[in-house]
Amino acid sequence: MASILQAGDLDSLFGALRDRGYRVVGPTVRDGAIVYADIESAAALPSGWTDEQAPATYRLARRDDEALFGYAVGPHSWKAELLPPSVRLWQARRENGGFAVEDEVTGTGPTAFLGVRPCELSAIAIQDRVFVGGEHQDADYAARRADAFLVAVDCGDPSELCFCTGVGGGPEARENFDLALTELLDGTHRFLARAGTDRGGELLAEIGGEAPREEDVAEAAGVHERARARMGRTLDVHALRDVLLANLDHPRWDDVASRCVACANCTLGCTTCFCTA
C-alpha cells in the first residue's frame, strides 16, 4: 500500500500515532546537532537543516529549502531507546527478616520511532537477532522492541562518510519497518509513503492522502539514485570476516588502542554494538 502525503499531513501522522497510545521520538535540533528526542508535532523536526560530516567533523548548516529530513544521520542512535545505557534490573525490600526481590517492569510503553534511516533499520535488525532471535532473550529489549512502531525515512543526503550501498543498507528502506517515507522536494513538498506491515497499512489508510502518480514514483527513485551517486565511501565486504581474523595482531589495533581514553562512547554510540559494560 502506498500513498502521497503532503508535508502538512505529517501532523495527521502524529495524531494517528498518539491516538494509538504511542509516544513519538524523532529528530530535532538541539545543542548544535540533530538528536532524537520526544517530539509533539512536525514543527519540532529539523526543517531546513542539514549536517556536514567529515573525519572528526560534525556541524549543522542551513539548506536552501525546507526539507524536514535533509541530513545524513545524527550523532545519536535508536539504541538509546531499545538498549539504554542504564536499566534497573530488580529491586528488593526487607520482609520477614529477609529480602523480597521484585523484577523491574520492562519496557517504556508504545513508542514510535520517526525518521529511522535504512542503515539504522539494518542496525536494529542486528540487535533483534542478538537479543530476541535466539534461545535466550533479553526481556527488557524484547518488550521495548515489541512496543516500537518504526517510521523509516529514505536517505537523500548521505555524507562523505557514508557507505551503506556497500553493505546493502540503503539508501531506501526495504524491510524491517512499519511505514516508510521518501521526501520529495521537486515542486510541492510531499512524501511518498508505503506500508511495510499490516499496522503500518492501517495507519496509512486512516491518514489518507492521494494515490501516487507515475511521476511521484519516478521522483522517489531519483532520490535514491542521486543518494547512491553521492555516497562518500565504498566498502568491499568480500571475505571481510576472513580478512579481519587473519589480522588480529595487526599494528592498526595498537594505534587505535593508544588513542583510547576508555570513555565507552563507542559502545554507547555504535548502532550495532551489543556490548554491556
N, C-alpha and C positions, 0 to 999 in steps of 0.2 A: 504494500500500500504506500502511495506517495502523494504528496500534496505540496502546493506552493503557499507559503506563509509570508505575508508582508512583515516588514520589520516591526510594525506596530502590533502585530499579532502575538509577539513574544510575551506580552503581559497576560494574554489569554493562556499561554502555556504555563506561566507562573501560577495563575489562578486555578487551572485544572490540577496542577500538582498539589497545591495547598488543599484543594477540596478533597483530595485523596489522602490527606494527612502527611504529605511529605514536607520535610524541611529542605529548602533549596540551598545548595552550596555551589558557588560558581566563581568565575574570575572577576576581580575588581582591582582598581588601582589603590595601592596603599604603600606608604614608605618608599616611594620611588621604584616600585616593582608591581608586576601583575601577580596577585596572590589569590588563593582560593579561600573564600570566606562565606559566611551566611549572607545571602542577599535576598531582598524582598521583591525586587522588580527589575525590569530591563534597564531602568535608569542607573542601576549600580554597575552595569557592565562597562568595560573599558572602551567606550565609544571614542573613535578617532585616535586611539593609541596603538603603537607598535613597539616591539623590543628590538634593540640592536645587540646582537651577541657575537662575540669573538673570543678567542682564548683569553681567559682571565678578565673578560669584559662583559658587563651587562648594564644596559641603560635603556630608559624609555625615551621615545621620540614621538612627536605628533605626526599623524598621517595627513594626507590631503583629502581624506574622505571621512565618513562617519561609520566605518566598519566597526562592528561590535566584537569581532573575534579576529582582528587583523594583526596577530602576533604569532610567534612560533610556539613557545611554551614557557611558562613561568618558572621561577626557582623552586616552587613547592611541588608536591605530588599528592595524588589522591591517597597515598599510603597513610597520610596523617589521619584520614577518616577510617580506613579499613584496618590498618595496623598501627595504631597510635603509639608514640614512644613511651607512654606511661599509662598503665591499666592496673587497677586494683583487682587482684585475683580472688581474694577472700577476706573476710573479717571475722573476728572472734570476740566473744564476751564471756565473762566469768559466770558460771552456772553450776550450782550444787557442788562446790569445791573443785570444779574443773573448768574446762573451756568448751563452749559450744561454737563450732566453726560453721559459718554460713558462706556458701559460694556467692560471688558477686553476680548481679544480674548482668547478662551480656548484652552488647549492642547499645545503640543510641536511638532506636526507633527508625521509622522510614525516612530515608534521606535520598534526595535526587541530586545527582552529580551533573551539573550543566556545564558543557564546554569541554568534555573529555576528548582529547586528541587521539587519533588512531594509534600512535605509538604508546599512549597511556593505556589504551584498551589492551594492547599486547602485553604490557607490564602487568595489568590486573589479571590477565589470563594465566600468567606465570604464578602469581600469588595464589590464584584459585587452585592451580594444580598442586602447589605445595601444601596449602592449608586445609583444603576441603576435598582434594581429588584422590587422596589415598585412604589407607585403612584407618589412620588416626587423624582426627580433625581438630582444628583449633576452634573451640566453641565460640569464643568472642568474635573471631574473624568470620566464622560461618554465619553468625547472627547478623553482623553488620553487612555482610555481602548479600544475604537473602533480602535484607530490607533496602537495598540500594537500587535506584532506578537510574540507568545510565543514558544521558543525552549527549551523544557524541557530536562534535563539530569538525568536519573535514578541514585539513590544514591547507591554507592557500599561501602562507607566508613563512616558509621554512627559513631557518637561519643558516649561516655558513658552517655551523657545527652539526647540522642535521644530516642523518644518513639512513632514514627509515626505509627508503626504497631498496637498500642493500640487504635488509633483513626481512622484507615483506611486511613492514609495519604501516604502510600508508602510501600516499597522503590521504587516501579516502578510507573511511571506516567500512569494513567488510563483514565483521561479525562481532559478537560479544557486546551488543548494545540493544537498548530498548527503542531508542529513537535516534536518528542521525540527521544532521543538518549540514547543508552546503550553503555558505553565504554567497549570494550573488549581488554584485555591485554594478553591473552593466545596465544602465537605465534605472529602473526602480530598485530600491533596496529591498531585497526579499531573500527567502530561504527555500531551497528545495529540501523538503522533509520526507524521510522514508522510515517506515517502521521496521524494527528488527525482531520484535516479539509480539505476542497477542496483546499484552497490556500496553505496549507502545502503539499498536494499531488502534486500540480502544481510545487512548488519549488523543491520538491524531484525529480520529473520527469526531470526537467531541469538539475539538478546536475548529475543525472545518478547514477552510482555505479553498483554493482553487485547484482544479486538475492541472498537472504540469503540461506545458506545451513542448513541442519538439525543441524549440529554441531554449527553453529552460534546461532541459536535459543536456543539450549541447553545450550550454554555457557552464554547467556544472562539470562536465567532462573537461572543458577548457581550464577550469580552475585546477583540476587535478594534474593535467598535463603541464601547465606552467609551473606548478609546485615541484613536479619531478625534475623539470629542466633547471630549476633554481637550487636544487639540493646541493648543499655545500660540500659534502664529502661522499666518498664511496667506501664500501667495506666489502672485501672479499671474504665470505664466510665459508668458502670451500675448505673442508678439513680443518676448520678452526680449532675444534676440540683437540685434535692430534697435535697441532702446532703449539698450543698452549701447554699441553702435557709434556711435550718434548723440550720445553724451555722453562721449566720450573726454577732453575737456578740461573736464569739469565740476569746479567748485571742491571737490566732495566728495573727489576723489582727492588734492588738495593737503592737505586736512585730515587724511586718513589718513596721508599721507607725513610730515607734520610730527610725528606721534607715533611713527613707526617708529624703532626702535633697531638695525635691521639684524641681529637675532639669528637670523633664518631659521627661527624656531619655527613660523611659519605654514606654511612649506614642509614641515617635518617632521610637523606635527600634522594638516594638512588631509588628509582621507581620499582626495580625488580628485586632488590636485596631483601632477603628474609632473615638476616642475622638478628639475633636478640642479645643485647649486651647483658 
